[in-house]
């Protein structure tokens, strides 16, 4: 641990459960945003190569679907934790 008042590692920003909960929610939402960027990148790649191998296009579509599910799960988890955190204080 650092000196008093210095930020700690993720999960210890406020030194209490509420701070740790906020850190987890922020981390989940950050990962959801990264999944969104990955989805956009894959979609743009597929659009830029419309005549590509149908199998490759299918695998890209499957990856987009998987990432969309991950993004949804991360967002729901963050929402659930934020809801619990609001009602614990």
C-alpha positions, 0 to 999 in steps of 0.5 A, spaced: 500 500 500 502 507 498 501 513 503 495 515 505 491 518 500 494 515 494 490 511 490 491 504 490 490 498 485 484 497 482 479 494 487 482 499 493 480 506 490 476 508 496 479 503 501 472 500 502 467 496 499 463 501 495 470 503 492 471 496 490 464 495 487 465 502 483 472 499 481 469 493 478 463 496 475 468 501 471 472 495 469 466 491 467 464 497 463 470 498 460 471 491 457 464 492 454 466 498 450 472 494 448 468 489 446 464 494 442 470 496 438 472 489 436 465 488 434 465 494 429 472 493 427 470 486 425 464 488 421 468 494 418 473 488 416 467 484 413 464 490 409 471 491 406 472 484 403 465 483 401 468 477 396 472 474 401 471 466 402 464 465 405 467 460 410 471 466 413 465 471 413 461 466 417 466 465 422 467 473 422 459 473 423 460 468 429 465 472 432 461 478 432 455 474 435 459 472 440 462 478 442 455 481 442 453 476 447 459 478 451 458 485 451 451 484 453 453 479 459 458 485 461 453 490 461 448 486 465 453 484 470 455 492 471 448 494 472 447 488 477 453 490 481 451 498 480 444 496 483 446 492 489 451 498 490 446 503 490 442 499 495 447 497 500 449 504 502 
